[in-house]
Amino acid sequence: MTSDESSPRGLAGDLRDAIAPRTVLLVLGVLLLQLGFILSYVGAFHSPAPHRVAVAVVGPQQTVDRINAVDGTPIEASPSPDAAEARQRVLDRDVEAAYVIDTAGTTDTLLVATAAGPALATAVEQVFTQLDAAQNRTLTVTDLVPPQPGDARGLTAFYAVVGWLVGGYLAAAALGIAKGARPATLRRTAIRLAAMVPYAIVSGLGGALVVDQVLGALTGHFLSLWWIGAALTFAAATVTMAFQVLFGVIGVGITVLIFVILGNPSAGGAYQTELLPPFWRAIGDWLPNGAGTEAIRDEVYFGGNATGGPIVVLVVWGVAGLVVTLLASAFRIRRENAANSITLAG
């Protein structure tokens, strides 16, 4: 035994052996994600308040102006000629509610659709109750589209979206852990991406079966749920693969940042977009979480009205993830081959 082997290395040496510098960096990354999680969720939900909620108003223009002049602009009122048109605007998802003034009496009517988000409907009701009380008037509320019995608080769409997204990025991460985050050849990259297609289809099918057939939470739109779920799963999988190819194992953390830390609070689940602070309100519609939640609600409760935008968002994320994965893999493989050629030539 040499003197080096027999002499004690000290605490610093033991620490280096027990915890590698790379591990320290990964743990610091986890800490940052943890703090980001707390910041994002508490920041989004700690003080919900309505902001520029679109409402159709049937009544004099001065009433529209008075509503729009309320401090903080909780309501963005626009005139409608009659109650029938205002009602249709709610069903078309052009506005969140309609306020119909009774010019012959003192009882006004607020038309809401709690299936689009009970918290938002309640917030709008509170605003108009206060406005009517200030004018010595009363308010009655009519719910045009209540949630289905199995979707009592209107959260099923959001939780289904979370499940599909988690399945997508965990499947892609598992492939990366098992076979390496960066495939050795472009062909393997293509195979890995292709494998996500049947996985996404089965994932969408399974989720739709649970939500519709097994639990009866959202019924009557099985095929729509299936394919929205498949699109969500595929988007999450391809985006995760893209980040893995670009950044290695750190890519999984970036995926968690996008889909969990930023995406879930801004998705309009417990609190709809109009109730969130500016940052989360700005990003919600552009992330798969918010787009998926909105697509399911619009498809199930509003006859597919306004689903075009959310579906486009899901398709763009899925296609972008696929294209970036292929391009980044091709660039990395070409660079590595060039480096190997230089090494061999030298």
N, C-alpha and C positions, 0 to 999 in steps of 0.2 A: 504494500500500500504506500503510495507517495505521500509526501507531506501535505500537498495540496488537497488530496482526497480526505486526509485524516483531520485537517484543521477545520474548525467551524466556519461557515460562510457568513454567519450573521443574519439578522432579521431582513436586511435589504435583499440579500441573495435568496432567502426563502420566499420572500414576496414575489421576486421576479420569476421563480420557478412555479409558484402556485398560481399567480395571476399574470398572464402575458399582457404586454402593452396593448395588443389588439383587443383583448378581452376588456380591458379598461375602457377603451374607446367605444366598444359596443355597449357596455353598461352605461356610459355617459349618454350615448344615443338613446337608450331606453329611458333614462331619467328625463331627457328633454321631451320625449314623446309623452311621458307621464304628465309632466307639467303642462305640456300643450293640450293634453286631454282635459285637464282640470280647467285651464284657462278658456278653452273653446266652449265646453259645455256650460260652465257657470256663467261665462260671459254672454252666451246666447240666451240663457234661460232665466237669469236672476231677476230681470225686471221687464217682462213682456209688456208692450204697449202698442196700440194700433198706430200705423203710419200710412197715410195716403191709401186707405182701403177704398177701392173703387165701388161707388154706390150710385145707382140710378135714382133720380128724384123726380117724382111726379108732383109738380106744384109750381108756384111762381118763381121767376128767376131770382128775385131777391132772397128767397129761401135758399136756393142753391148757393148764392154768394155768401149768405150768412153761415152756412155749414162749412164752406171752404175757408172762411175766415177764423174758424175756431183755433185757438192757440195750439201749436204743435202739429197742426194739420193731420189729425187722426183720420179724417175722411176726405176723399177726393170725389166730390159730387159732380155728376153730369146730368143734364135734364133729359127726361123722357116725356113724350107727349101724353101717354096714357098708361094705366096700370098693366094692360095686356103686353105692351111692348117692354115695359120695365121687367115684368115677370119673365119674358122670353130672354131678355139679356142675362138674367141670372142663370137660366137653364143653359144658355149658350156659353157660359163662363166668360162673358164679356165684362160682367161686374160681379162682385161678391154678394151684394144685397140690393134691395130696392126699397125706397122710402116713399110711401104714397100718402099724400096729405089729403085729409077730408075737408074740403073747402066748405061743406055744408054743416060741419059739426066740429067737435073738439077731440075726436079719437082718430089718430093716424095709424097706419099699418106699415110694419117693417117685414119685408119678405126676405127670408134667409134660406140657405141650404147647408144645414149642419153636416151633411155628408162630406162637404169639402173641407171641413175642419170645425169642430164644435167650439174650440177656444176662440177662433176668429169670429164666429157668429155671436158668441156671448159678448165679446168685446164691442162689436158693432151695436148690439142691443143696448149695452150700457151707455154708449155715447148718445144714442138717439133718445133713450129714456131721460137722460139729463137735459138734452135739448128741448124735449117736449115739456118737461117739468118746469123749465125756465119760462115757457110760454103759457103755462097753466093748461097744458094739453096732456092727453094720455096716449099711451102707445100699446098697440096689440102686435104680437109677433106671429107670423105664419111661416112654418117650416115647409118649404116646397119640396126639399129632397132630404129626408132624414136618413141616417145610416140604417143599414140592414140590421135585423135583430142580433145577428152574430157579430156585429161590428159596432157595438154600443158606443164606444168613444171615438170611433173613426180612425183607429190606429192600425188596423189590420194591414192596410196597404204599406205603411211605413215599415212595420216589422217584417213583412214578407220581403220587401226590398233589401233590408239589412241581411236577412238570411241568404238571399241569392248572391249578394255582393260578397259576403263572407265566404260562401262556397267557392266563388270564382277565384278570389285571390289566395285562399288557402290551397286550392288544387294546384294553382300555378306555383305557389311557394313550395309545396310538397315535391313537385317535379324538380324544382331547382335544388332542393336539399338532397334528393335521391340521386340525381344525375348531373348535378352541377348547374349553377345559376346561368352559366354561359355555355351553350352547346358548342361542341368542337367544330361542327360543320354547318353550313347553311341548310343542308338537307335535314339534319337533325332538328334545326330550328323550325323548319316547315312542318316536320312530323309532329313536333311538340305542339305547335299552334293548331294543326289539324286535329290533334287528339282532344282539344278543348271544344270542338264543335259537338261531337256526340255527348260529351260531358255536360255542356250547356243545355242541350236539348233534354237530357234526362233530368238535370237539375230543375229546369223550368217545369217539366212534367210533374216531378215529385212535389215541388212546392205548390203547384196549382191543385194537385190532388188533396194535399193537406188542407189548404185554405178553403177549397170549395167542397169536395166530396167528403172528407173526413170530419172537419170541424164545422162546416157550414157558415164560416165567417163572412165570406163573399161568394155569393152564388149567382149562377146564371151567365157567367162569362168565362167559362173554363178555358176555352182556346185562347182568348185574349190574355188571360193570366199566364198561361203556359209560355206564350211567345214573348211576352214582356219579361218574364222571368228568365227565359233563355238568353235574351239580349243583354240583360243585366249581368248574368253570370259570365257570358263571353266577354263583355266589356271589361269586367274586373280582372278576368284571367289574362287577357292580352295586355292590358295596361301593366299588370304585375310583371309579366314576362319582359315587357319593354324596359321597365326600371331595373329588373335583374340583369339584363344584358348590358345596360348602360352603367350600372353602379354595383353590380354583384349583390352580395347578401344585404347590403344597405338598401337596395331597391325595395325589399319587403317593407322596411320601415317607412320609406316614402309613400308606398301604397297605403299603409295604415294611416299616415298623416292625411292623405287625400280622402280616403273613403270613410274612415272612422272619426278622426279628430275634426276634420273640416266638414265632411259630407253629412254625417248624421245630425249634428245640431242644426244645420241649415236646410234640412230636407223638408221641413214643413210637417213633421210628424206630430209631436205634442203641441207645438206652437207653429202656426202657419207663418209664411214668409213675412207678411205684413206686420207681424207682432215682434219681429226680431230686430236687434240693433243693425246699423247700416252695413257693417262688414258681412255678416251672415246673410242679410237680406240681399246683398249684391251677388253673392256667389251661389246661392241656393239653386236657382233654376239652371245653372250651367254644369252642375255636377250630377253624376248618375243617380245619386241618392234622391235628390229633389226631383229630377226628371222622372225617375221611376215611380216615385210616390204619386206625383201629379198624373202620370199616364194611367195608373191603375184607378185612381179615383175618378178621373174623367171618363174612362172606359166603362166602369161599373155603374156609376151613378148618373152620368150626363150623356149617355148615348154616344160616346166617343167624341163629343165636342171638345175642341182645343187639344186633342192628343197629338196633333201633328208636330208641334214644337218639341215636346218632351221626347217623342220617338226619334226625331232627328238628332237630339243630343245624345241619346244612347247609341245610335248608329255611328255617330262621329267618334265617340270615345272608343267603341269597338274597333272600327277601321283604323283609327289613329294608332291604337295599341298594336295592331297587327303590322301596319306599315313600319312603324318605328322599330319593332322587334326585328323584322327582316332586314331593314337598312342598317341598323346598328350591328347586327350579327355579321352581315356581309363586310362592313367596314372594319370591324374588329378582326375578323378572320383574315382579310387581305393584309392588314397591318402586321399581324403575327406572322403570316407567311413571308412577307417582305423582310421582317426582322430575322427570321430563321435563315432566309437565303443569304443575307449579309453575313450572318454568323458562320455559315458553312463556307462561304467564299473566302472569309478571312482565315 
